[in-house]
Amino acid sequence: MSKFTRIINWSPVQLAFDWIGCFGLIYLIYLIESTTTPFKHREFLLNDTNIGHPFTVEEIVPNKALLWLCFGGPIIILLASYLKVRNWKFVHIAIIGLFFNLALGAFIIQLLKNLVGRLRPDFIDRCIPNEASLGSTLLLTLDICTQTNPWTLRDGTQSFPSGHAANTFGSLLFLALYFNLIFQLKNSRFKWLQYYCFILPLSISLYVGISRIWDFRHHWEDVLVGSCIGIFTGLFSYFYYFKKIINHYDDKDSEVQENKYELVDSMEN
């Protein structure tokens, strides 16, 4: 592995700037969340079945479970991967890549949630419309809501896109690509396991995304777009941090193929 990790010539200064960039994104997320509000003039109908589903108290994948699934668990797995790669710099870069992946995804998600302000499928149940508005067939606004918990009401206007889907697809796809790279570089006899490195994480991501529809937290379009954002951030962060080693590996593979062709040509001649 050492002959490959030497190719990743990230300096300590560059790594430090990357960490600063990650925390900078987190600060921007905080600013968006604390200083802006979702599109508050969204109008809706009380008889709209798309937002008339019941509020689910016990979620299939609550936020605490999501935190472990997308951050805590992957960090532990990346640290444990040192036993295979035997290079802390390689693992360090992977951890930064995961962190950047999640920070970038969260920034995009939070920005879109506030810009779009789409109502969740359980919005009316969250809103608790006042008695005067009941039975109305007119377009109404948030002014009719009697919900006393401001966070519950605010969260009800942040359906698009799905943060759960983006986080799981982004984090677990990055993890899958990372271990696929390790299997390639180590020339392991257990290369068949690399297929499961994709099947298992992506299956979990798909389950988490679908669970948001089951819980009436998101419309299917929210989950689809959130998944696409997660796939984008996962691929972007992986290729950004491991591009040099991937290119080197591909070049070596091309050299081997060229040598094989030259050998065949010489034998035919």
C-alpha positions in Angstrom: 0.0 0.0 0.0 2.9 2.4 0.8 3.9 2.7 -2.9 0.4 4.0 -3.6 -0.1 6.3 -0.6 3.1 8.1 -1.5 1.3 9.4 -4.6 -1.2 11.3 -2.4 1.2 14.1 -1.6 -1.2 16.2 0.5 0.8 18.5 2.8 -0.2 19.2 6.4 -1.0 22.8 5.4 -3.4 21.6 2.6 -5.1 19.1 5.0 -5.5 21.9 7.6 -7.1 24.2 5.0 -9.5 21.3 4.0 -10.6 21.0 7.7 -11.1 24.7 7.8 -13.2 24.5 4.7 -15.3 21.8 6.2 -16.0 23.8 9.4 -16.6 26.8 7.2 -19.4 24.9 5.5 -20.8 23.9 8.9 -20.8 27.6 9.9 -22.7 28.5 6.8 -25.3 25.9 7.6 -25.7 27.4 11.0 -26.1 30.9 9.5 -28.8 29.6 7.1 -30.6 27.8 9.8 -30.5 30.6 12.4 -30.9 33.7 10.2 -33.3 32.6 7.5 -36.8 31.1 7.3 -38.3 28.7 4.8 -40.4 30.2 2.1 -43.2 31.4 4.4 -45.8 32.5 1.9 -46.5 29.0 0.7 -50.3 28.6 0.1 -52.1 25.3 0.6 -55.6 23.7 0.7 -56.9 21.9 3.8 -58.3 19.2 1.6 -55.0 18.6 -0.2 -54.4 14.8 0.4 -50.7 15.2 -0.4 -50.1 17.1 2.9 -53.0 15.6 4.9 -51.2 12.5 6.3 -50.9 11.9 10.0 -47.8 13.0 11.9 -45.6 10.0 12.8 -44.1 10.3 16.3 -41.8 7.2 16.1 -39.8 7.4 13.0 -38.3 4.3 11.4 -34.9 6.0 11.2 -34.7 8.8 13.8 -32.1 11.5 13.7 -29.9 9.8 16.3 -29.8 6.6 14.3 -29.0 8.6 11.2 -26.1 10.3 12.9 -24.6 6.9 13.8 -25.4 5.5 10.4 -23.8 8.3 8.4 -21.1 9.7 10.7 -20.3 7.7 13.8 -20.3 4.3 12.2 -18.4 5.3 9.1 -15.7 7.1 11.2 -15.2 3.9 13.3 -15.0 1.8 10.1 -12.5 4.2 8.5 -10.3 4.1 11.6 -10.5 0.3 11.7 -9.4 0.3 8.0 -5.9 1.2 9.2 -5.5 -2.5 10.1 -5.7 -3.2 6.4 -3.9 -0.2 4.8 -1.3 0.5 7.6 -1.1 4.1 6.7 -2.6 6.9 8.9 -2.3 9.5 6.2 -4.5 7.4 3.9 -7.1 7.0 6.6 -6.8 10.7 7.6 -7.6 11.8 4.0 -10.6 9.4 3.9 -11.9 10.9 7.2 -11.6 14.4 5.7 -13.3 13.2 2.6 -16.2 11.8 4.5 -16.5 15.0 6.6 -16.4 17.2 3.5 -19.0 15.0 1.8 -21.4 15.3 4.7 -20.8 19.1 5.2 -21.3 19.8 1.5 -24.4 17.7 1.3 -25.9 19.4 4.4 -25.1 22.8 3.0 -26.9 22.1 -0.3 -29.8 20.4 1.5 -30.4 23.2 4.0 -30.1 25.9 1.3 -32.7 24.2 -0.8 -35.0 23.5 2.1 -35.2 27.2 2.9 -35.4 28.3 -0.7 -38.2 25.9 -1.7 -40.2 25.6 1.5 -42.2 22.6 0.4 -44.7 21.3 2.8 -44.3 17.8 4.2 -46.9 15.1 3.7 -47.9 15.5 7.4 -48.0 19.3 7.3 -51.7 19.8 8.1 -51.5 17.6 11.2 -48.5 19.6 12.3 -50.2 22.9 11.5 -53.3 22.3 13.6 -55.6 24.7 11.7 -57.8 27.1 13.7 -61.5 26.4 13.8 -62.4 29.3 11.6 -60.5 27.8 8.7 -61.9 24.3 9.0 -63.9 23.3 5.9 -62.5 26.1 3.8 -61.8 25.4 0.1 -59.7 28.5 -0.3 -55.9 28.8 -0.5 -54.6 29.4 3.0 -51.3 30.4 4.6 -49.4 29.5 7.8 -51.4 32.2 9.6 -54.2 29.7 10.3 -51.9 27.3 12.2 -52.2 27.1 15.9 -49.2 24.9 16.5 -47.4 26.0 19.6 -44.1 24.4 18.9 -42.3 26.7 16.3 -39.8 24.0 15.4 -42.4 21.5 14.6 -44.2 23.9 12.3 -40.9 25.2 10.7 -39.8 21.6 10.1 -43.1 20.9 8.4 -42.2 23.4 5.7 -38.8 21.8 4.9 -39.8 18.7 2.9 -37.6 19.3 -0.2 -35.2 17.6 -0.5 -34.7 14.7 1.9 -31.7 15.1 4.2 -31.9 11.5 5.3 -31.6 10.3 1.8 -28.8 12.7 0.9 -26.8 11.9 4.0 -27.0 8.1 3.7 -26.3 7.9 0.0 -23.5 10.4 0.3 -21.8 8.8 3.3 -22.3 5.1 2.5 -21.4 5.6 -1.2 -18.2 7.3 -0.2 -17.5 4.4 2.2 -18.2 1.8 -0.5 -15.9 3.5 -3.0 -13.2 3.8 -0.4 -13.2 0.0 0.4 -13.5 -0.8 -3.3 -10.2 1.2 -3.8 -8.5 -0.8 -1.0 -9.5 -4.1 -2.5 -8.0 -2.9 -5.8 -4.8 -1.7 -4.3 -4.2 -4.6 -2.1 -4.8 -7.2 -4.8 -6.8 -9.2 -2.3 -8.0 -12.7 -3.0 -11.3 -11.6 -1.5 -12.0 -9.2 -4.3 -15.5 -10.6 -4.6 -16.3 -8.8 -1.4 -16.0 -5.5 -3.2 -19.4 -6.2 -4.8 -20.9 -6.4 -1.3 -19.2 -3.1 -0.5 -21.7 -1.5 -2.9 -24.7 -3.7 -2.5 -25.0 -3.5 1.3 -24.4 0.3 1.7 -26.7 1.2 -1.2 -29.4 -1.1 0.0 -29.3 0.5 3.4 -29.4 4.0 1.8 -32.4 2.9 -0.3 -34.2 1.6 2.8 -33.6 4.8 4.7 -34.9 6.9 1.8 -38.1 4.7 1.4 -38.7 4.9 5.2 -39.1 8.6 4.9 -42.0 8.1 2.6 -43.5 5.5 4.9 -43.2 7.9 7.8 -44.9 10.6 5.8 -41.9 12.9 6.3 -41.2 13.3 2.6 -42.8 13.1 -0.9 -41.1 10.6 -3.3 -39.7 13.5 -5.3 -37.9 14.8 -2.1 -36.3 11.4 -1.6 -35.3 11.1 -5.2 -33.6 14.5 -5.3 -32.0 14.0 -1.9 -30.6 10.6 -3.1 -29.1 12.3 -6.2 -27.5 15.0 -4.1 -26.0 12.3 -1.9 -24.7 10.4 -4.9 -23.2 13.6 -6.2 -21.4 14.6 -3.0 -20.2 11.0 -2.4 -18.7 10.8 -5.9 -17.3 14.3 -5.8 -15.6 14.0 -2.5 -14.2 10.5 -3.3 -12.7 11.6 -6.6 -11.4 14.9 -5.2 -9.4 13.2 -2.5 -8.4 10.0 -4.2 -8.0 11.1 -7.8 -4.2 10.9 -7.9 -4.1 7.3 -6.6 -7.0 6.3 -8.9 -5.2 7.7 -11.9 -1.9 6.1 -10.9 -3.6 2.7 -10.5 -5.3 3.1 -14.0 -2.0 4.1 -15.6 -0.3 1.0 -14.1 -3.1 -1.2 -15.3 -2.8 0.3 -18.8 0.9 -0.3 -18.8 0.3 -4.0 -17.9 -2.2 -4.3 -20.8 0.2 -2.7 -23.3 3.0 -5.0 -22.2 0.7 -8.0 -22.8 -0.2 -6.7 -26.3 3.5 -6.2 -27.1 4.3 -9.7 -25.9 1.5 -11.2 -28.1 2.7 -9.2 -31.1 6.3 -10.4 -30.6 5.2 -14.0 -30.4 3.1 -13.7 -33.5 6.0 -12.2 -35.4 
